[in-house]
């Protein structure tokens, strides 16, 4: 049950809202938990037990960590400082073992369900290459929806308790709701316990303001998903599914189309998710902040799938950057006067490599995703490495870094980086991605655009016009958001006739222009499979 | 002191109730206007599609322009139906009046609701229910989605017609159709052939209980109206599997219905190199002709349907069938001309 389906928008969400409002306040949280589990059940049947098991597991690990912390404090009480620190370090070690155990189990389940086939298949390929029988019989494992999202939330929670950023939660219900709030189970955003844990449990009553703002956000999301993304999908699918040689020009158009599709799709669904949350008065963390205004790849990732980036930064980048070897390198570099640039570059490389490997792998067990991660690692490292050189060059040429022209140049450069990245991301296999990329340089033929390249694309001229005009509309809205000239609050302050006209325009835009129903194929949510 | 605070509470409650009332009023008026706009747009979309029936496939709605109770055989289902059966040819072969009712990606709840509509005007003796569309909604959520859609399409046909809102020429179109639902296509695109496509297996595809429930309602409705029902699997290389076949056979024996799986029966006759318009999803004209021949024979062998050829009351069918043939011949000539032109350019 994707968030763009009628059954979600017309049956499920209104039904939950209605029941939520009708029952007494103290029962509302249980309605939300039930709704989450029903949602999960509808999508993944009995695999719903996984998410319940995860809640139960982190509930125990959290309490266990808390018991150790309390025991440590009790034992250390009244002792001398030296003995205190001995006891503390003993308990810290136990806590660390517990944390590692917790993370291993959580990631182990994720890894087993999502990646075991990939490793088995690759080891079998290796065996075949060595002329031996396959090592494994590869069987399909059923994967519960959203496992990559709720597992990260679970790991985040137990790590925060370990770091004492968060006190252990003794209320199992709260953790269950934190992991299974139905608007976010399928595609995130990945939230930290501090962000949504308490908020969800408070269960305020519905208000007209929240309902209307939530609904507007939902329709805005549907506009992006149904009008633009699903229409572009027709073109993207035809080109990327082709197995024959493609002209470079066709590849470029398809890669740009896919990049737009992915943005409209993912950010659109995130709008539906945020809007659904808002209807209950829940503010979910934002996942997008006008990514196509980023001036570098690094900045792009601070604006695109933000909650994933924040998670990686908090739970991978940060721990690695304060780990023993990195500290040693810092000391070594300082002692040997290696200079700030080199020190920082090596440090970044060491901390960013695991982040980007994890990013690639997180998207799924495919070589093209791993390549995608490494691609960004290389690009971002290059950005860091050339910074001093670039600064010098700019100074010599007398270019102001913040000038409009230079900013525009950087933005366009980032677009190119992103489009190439998405080309590999979407290609069926890594090899196919390489072939398609190479064709840009080997067989570029602009005339192919009018002919053979898109002949199987069942889009009419009006479809292309709709995509173009609506993309421009989204771009303008993003621009106004970037300049802080538009927001739901500002929209709410408009005069009623104007505001309602905007709402009706949006609603009918979706109904009339949406690429849904007969004549179009329903498009599954791209991020739901990650 | 206490009184004042009570008064204060009262005032606050009153203000809250007033503001809630105001908000509720605003929401209701917003929804009211939305409803009116939706209704108006729905009317417009219906006009643009020249049909009072909320259907997407324009030709399909032509059944309501036919004379009452004049159709002998109805085939209903998804796109396979309008790609696979040619009523004009069936008339030529055996003088039977038939209609190919198919909507793209039609779902069983829609089949049931369309059937109810059709029975208000027609009373076919034989109803072929296409089974391919029983395998579309595998999950509970897909089934619920189809039910919701079938429910919304009725009051607000714009949800169904929206794609055609730009086709102003439909204002001028007629409901009545000589194709009787059939969609002519002459492309021939060969699918990737699989080695073990027709290899027997014991596996049985699960049909979702909701899908089955709607099918049973449809069958019940047909039986109540005295129609004989046949489960028909129109050849589709891409979507047919042996385990689907097994599921249909099982369904047929459980519901006491004959099954005609042309995928298996016609595997020698259908040439997937020449008979499909789009890589094995749908049949083209050449494939549909073969299927229509087979259906004509099946009807002759199993049912005692009257041959209306020569009956003055059915003159229009004779004319329509000739007109259809003329249109097809024109299309074929046009295609040949295009081919020649392309060859000339190539040379």
Interface residues (C-beta under 8 A of the other chain):
Chain A: X1 X5 X6 X7 X10 X11 X42 X43 X207 X208 X209 X211 X212 X462 X500 X503 X504 X507 X508 X511 X512 X513 X514 X517 X518 X519 X520
Chain B: X20 X23 X24 X26 X27 X30 X33 X34 X37 X38 X41 X56 X57 X103 X104 X105 X139 X140 X141 X144 X145 X148 X149 X152 X158 X159 X160 X162 X163 X165 X166
